[in-house]
């Protein structure tokens, strides 16, 4: 069985280093036989989650589209920028909207329950986004996602990519691809 993995970065910036590092992780997952769908959250704008807004207007159309994508995939490959030591508002807002049931018949956390996730991060700082990864891991674990233990935080990411957007250090490239590979392999075992 070919596992399906949804890949996204928690940044809307066009030239995001997290979007670049995600591509290396995607290549690793594809090398391991996964069918990967990469999306850009900039294509799914949503208002800041607000329970009153949800009660009056329901879920935004983009939240419905994202929920469908999440439900169609077995695993999640996330590149997680770190803002002030934590998760980005964009990624948190996406998670908040996608966890909401579309109707009273939808099971709780239907878009996340039983998924497997792999995490990478990139930052110009010396820790590479490591502190933010801890928060993302905690959030996902709390919504019934199995987060693989392997992760990679790419430090000094501003200097880590060549002119084509690929990682220039072979060891870093192998480490990031290894996260995608491990996610694909773990997801395949769990969903066999």
C-alpha positions as MATLAB code, in Angstrom:
seq = 'XXXXXXXXXXXXXXXXXXXXXXXXXXXXXXXXXXXXXXXXXXXXXXXXXXXXXXXXXXXXXXXXXXXXXXXXXXXXXXXXXXXXXXXXXXXXXXXXXXXXXXXXXXXXXXXXXXXXXXXXXXXXXXXXXXXXXXXXXXXXXXXXXXXXXXXXXXXXXXXXXXXXXXXXXXXXXXXXXXXXXXXXXXXXXXXX';
ca = [
       0.000    0.000    0.000;
       1.314    3.433   -0.928;
       0.914    5.837    1.962;
      -0.338    9.338    1.299;
       1.422   12.189    3.074;
       0.293   15.816    3.202;
       3.247   18.221    3.379;
       3.036   21.852    4.432;
       5.073   24.624    5.999;
       3.770   26.892    8.741;
       4.898   29.978    6.838;
       3.225   32.038    4.123;
       6.465   33.765    3.060;
       7.344   33.158   -0.598;
      11.050   32.656    0.137;
      10.615   30.824    3.439;
      13.542   28.650    4.514;
      10.945   26.286    5.981;
       9.355   25.818    2.560;
      12.831   25.013    1.229;
      13.651   22.506    3.964;
      10.223   20.914    3.455;
      11.162   20.107   -0.155;
      14.142   18.034    1.008;
      11.945   16.162    3.491;
       9.344   15.581    0.754;
      12.060   14.080   -1.460;
      12.974   11.671    1.351;
       9.360   10.573    1.751;
       8.991   10.082   -1.990;
      12.237    8.081   -2.114;
      10.650    5.756    0.460;
       7.614    5.237   -1.784;
       5.135    7.706   -0.302;
       2.663    9.637   -2.418;
       3.178   13.227   -1.203;
       0.842   16.173   -1.708;
       2.615   19.461   -0.937;
       0.442   22.497   -0.284;
       1.091   26.138    0.535;
      -0.984   27.525    3.414;
      -0.939   30.916    1.649;
      -3.469   29.327   -0.715;
      -5.853   28.649    2.209;
      -6.497   31.996    3.947;
      -8.706   31.821    7.028;
      -9.718   34.282    9.711;
      -8.258   33.908   13.168;
     -10.203   31.121   14.893;
     -13.074   32.496   16.976;
     -15.849   30.367   18.447;
     -18.438   33.084   17.898;
     -17.467   33.327   14.235;
     -17.706   29.549   13.907;
     -21.158   29.564   15.562;
     -22.502   32.317   13.312;
     -20.860   31.431    9.968;
     -19.639   27.854   10.319;
     -16.270   26.776    8.990;
     -14.680   28.870    6.233;
     -14.618   27.199    2.804;
     -10.834   26.953    3.022;
     -11.130   25.060    6.321;
     -13.459   22.553    4.630;
     -10.926   22.122    1.809;
      -8.071   21.626    4.260;
     -10.091   19.155    6.341;
     -10.741   17.117    3.196;
      -7.032   17.102    2.363;
      -6.071   16.088    5.899;
      -8.636   13.267    5.900;
      -7.417   11.926    2.540;
      -3.859   11.455    3.803;
      -2.327    8.983    6.250;
       0.516   11.222    7.417;
       1.582   14.830    7.835;
       5.009   16.247    7.029;
       5.322   19.646    8.671;
       8.019   22.306    8.383;
       7.571   24.439   11.468;
       9.015   27.942   11.673;
       9.654   29.227   15.170;
       8.233   32.589   16.205;
       9.482   33.818   19.574;
      10.258   30.290   20.732;
       6.929   28.744   19.714;
       4.585   27.713   16.891;
       3.622   30.238   14.198;
       0.144   31.787   14.324;
      -0.495   30.485   10.777;
       0.167   26.860   11.689;
      -1.734   27.093   14.989;
      -4.735   28.723   13.294;
      -4.726   26.005   10.626;
      -4.733   23.295   13.289;
      -7.468   25.075   15.243;
      -9.823   25.336   12.250;
      -9.105   21.830   10.930;
      -9.879   20.266   14.331;
     -13.393   21.715   14.330;
     -16.162   19.290   13.307;
     -17.871   20.244   10.043;
     -21.200   18.950   11.363;
     -22.656   17.090   14.329;
     -22.126   13.710   12.626;
     -18.385   14.162   12.163;
     -16.241   12.309   14.718;
     -14.102   14.417   17.042;
     -10.692   15.236   15.544;
     -11.582   13.300   12.372;
      -8.903   15.053   10.336;
      -6.122   14.199   12.807;
      -7.044   11.019   14.671;
      -4.621    8.204   13.850;
      -2.355   10.293   11.620;
       1.422   10.040   11.752;
       3.532   13.207   11.595;
       7.145   14.092   10.930;
       8.608   17.444   11.897;
      11.377   19.592   10.491;
      12.255   23.224   11.113;
      14.670   25.800    9.760;
      15.795   29.041   11.349;
      18.583   31.561   10.896;
      19.381   31.101   14.597;
      21.673   28.600   16.234;
      18.914   26.261   17.451;
      17.210   25.901   14.079;
      13.684   26.192   15.451;
      14.074   23.429   18.029;
      12.009   25.185   20.730;
       9.043   25.597   18.383;
       9.175   21.914   17.421;
       8.596   20.959   21.058;
       5.346   22.961   21.071;
       4.158   21.530   17.747;
       4.898   18.009   18.998;
       2.898   18.672   22.180;
      -0.092   20.073   20.264;
      -0.188   17.216   17.759;
       0.180   14.561   20.450;
      -2.795   16.114   22.238;
      -5.009   15.728   19.163;
      -4.285   12.017   18.623;
      -1.438   12.316   16.126;
       1.518    9.940   16.461;
       4.606   12.132   15.993;
       7.678   10.117   15.041;
      10.567   10.614   17.460;
      13.004   11.710   14.747;
      13.013   15.395   13.857;
      15.483   17.865   12.407;
      16.047   21.534   13.231;
      18.252   23.232   10.632;
      20.321   26.007   12.202;
      21.702   29.010   10.292;
      19.261   28.292    7.497;
      19.903   31.614    5.772;
      23.239   30.201    4.574;
      22.185   26.547    4.182;
      20.694   26.590    0.670;
      22.282   26.951   -2.749;
      20.961   29.215   -5.516;
      18.465   26.495   -6.560;
      17.002   26.249   -3.040;
      18.635   22.910   -2.206;
      20.577   22.176    0.946;
      24.264   22.652    0.190;
      25.570   20.501    3.069;
      25.235   16.784    2.213;
      24.920   15.801    5.895;
      22.054   18.257    6.476;
      20.372   17.130    3.258;
      20.622   13.487    4.329;
      19.272   14.287    7.813;
      16.239   16.167    6.478;
      15.508   13.534    3.834;
      15.805   10.971    6.627;
      12.828   12.546    8.406;
      10.677   12.184    5.299;
      11.878    8.619    4.830;
      11.226    7.695    8.480;
       7.750    9.221    8.311;
       6.895    7.263    5.153;
       8.192    3.997    6.618;
       6.480    4.434    9.984;
       3.203    5.462    8.357;
       3.338    2.451    6.042;
       3.821    0.098    9.012;
       1.010    1.687   11.011;
      -1.444    1.670    8.112;
      -0.548   -1.707    6.581;
];
